[in-house]
Amino acid sequence: MKSIALIPLIFITMFNSISIFDFTTGCNISNWSIVDDVVMGGRSNGSFKLSPEGHGVFSGKVSLENNGGFSSVRHRFKTLDVSNYTKIVITLKGDGKPYQFRIKANQEDYYSYITYIKTNNEWQTITVKLKDLYPTFRGRKLDIPNFDKKTIEELAFLIGNKKAETFMLTIDKIELH
């Protein structure tokens, strides 16, 4: 009797990436807004603009005056289902300084899920695993689980390195994978 080799079938489910934001010349950046420490009496001053090359540019100066020390840019958007994705991939060019990358499952949440991004003065592709983002509020880690939500409604970049400094972060695109 001949034996018949059984070949196992492997099913692989692949999820395509989707764009959260892709900067291009002429794109609409009106849903991006600056939040500086001036909301608490500080004197930091950030700005966000579209470069002639079609990149988002977050720049400015962090001041420690009046107990200040941070500047951020945030992007709010319609609820985005992330249940089929495990990471966010960001293409950016920093100035060698560390930045926080932040997301919120709900815009109304008082806390964000964060990680730190180290920039190196070159274009980089940064991969952030959603499950590695941890909850914080006003610089303090919260005693609740890391990101385990099904949606996001906001993302942000923040600089607050406990020193007065100028900064510039250039962003090309942000995707879910």
SVG drawing of the C-alpha trace seen along z (x, -y; Angstrom):
<svg xmlns="http://www.w3.org/2000/svg" viewBox="-16 -82 37 84">
<polyline fill="none" stroke="black" stroke-width="0.4" points="0.0,0.0 1.3,-3.4 1.5,-6.0 0.1,-9.4 1.9,-12.3 -0.4,-14.8 0.6,-18.4 -0.6,-20.6 -2.5,-23.7 -1.4,-26.9 -3.8,-29.8 -2.2,-33.2 -4.4,-36.2 -2.7,-39.4 -4.1,-42.8 -3.1,-45.6 -1.8,-48.8 -4.0,-51.9 -3.0,-55.5 -3.8,-57.5 -2.2,-60.6 0.0,-61.0 1.4,-64.4 1.5,-65.7 1.8,-69.2 -1.6,-70.8 -3.0,-68.4 -5.4,-69.7 -3.8,-70.0 -6.7,-71.8 -7.3,-68.9 -3.8,-69.2 -3.5,-71.6 -0.8,-72.8 -1.2,-72.4 1.6,-74.1 2.3,-74.5 0.6,-77.9 -2.6,-76.1 -0.9,-75.9 0.9,-79.2 4.1,-78.2 5.8,-80.0 6.6,-77.3 5.8,-78.1 5.2,-75.4 3.9,-75.6 2.7,-73.2 2.9,-73.9 3.1,-72.1 6.5,-72.3 6.9,-73.1 8.0,-69.5 4.7,-68.3 5.7,-67.2 4.2,-68.2 6.7,-70.3 6.3,-70.6 8.8,-73.2 9.3,-75.8 10.8,-76.4 10.3,-74.8 10.6,-77.2 10.9,-76.2 9.6,-79.7 6.5,-79.7 6.7,-75.9 6.4,-75.2 8.3,-72.6 6.4,-71.1 4.9,-71.6 2.7,-69.2 0.9,-68.8 -2.2,-66.6 -4.4,-65.2 -8.0,-64.4 -10.0,-62.3 -13.1,-60.1 -13.0,-56.9 -10.6,-54.5 -11.0,-50.8 -7.6,-49.3 -8.7,-45.8 -7.1,-44.2 -3.8,-46.0 -0.9,-45.6 1.4,-48.6 1.7,-52.1 4.5,-52.9 5.7,-56.5 8.1,-58.0 9.8,-61.1 12.9,-63.1 13.8,-64.5 16.5,-66.8 18.2,-64.2 16.0,-64.8 13.5,-62.4 9.8,-62.9 6.7,-61.3 4.3,-59.6 0.8,-59.5 -2.6,-58.1 -6.0,-58.2 -8.7,-55.6 -11.3,-58.3 -10.7,-62.1 -12.4,-62.7 -10.1,-60.4 -8.1,-62.4 -5.0,-60.2 -3.0,-59.1 -1.1,-56.0 2.6,-56.8 6.0,-55.7 9.2,-57.6 10.8,-58.0 14.5,-58.7 15.3,-60.8 18.7,-60.9 18.7,-63.8 17.9,-61.4 14.7,-60.1 13.6,-57.1 10.8,-54.6 9.6,-54.1 7.5,-51.1 5.4,-51.3 3.5,-48.2 0.1,-49.2 0.3,-46.8 3.5,-48.6 1.9,-52.0 1.4,-52.6 -1.1,-55.0 0.0,-58.3 -1.5,-61.5 0.6,-64.7 3.8,-62.7 2.8,-60.0 2.3,-56.4 -1.2,-55.1 -1.9,-51.7 -4.1,-50.5 -3.2,-48.1 -1.2,-49.1 -3.2,-49.9 -5.8,-47.2 -8.6,-49.2 -10.3,-48.6 -10.3,-52.2 -8.3,-55.4 -9.5,-59.0 -6.3,-61.0 -2.6,-60.9 0.0,-63.4 3.7,-64.2 5.1,-65.9 8.5,-67.3 9.2,-67.9 12.7,-66.9 12.9,-69.0 15.1,-71.6 14.7,-74.8 15.4,-74.0 14.4,-74.6 13.0,-71.7 11.9,-70.5 10.2,-67.2 9.3,-66.6 6.6,-64.0 6.0,-62.2 3.3,-59.6 1.6,-57.6 0.1,-54.2 -1.5,-51.3 0.0,-47.9"/>
</svg>
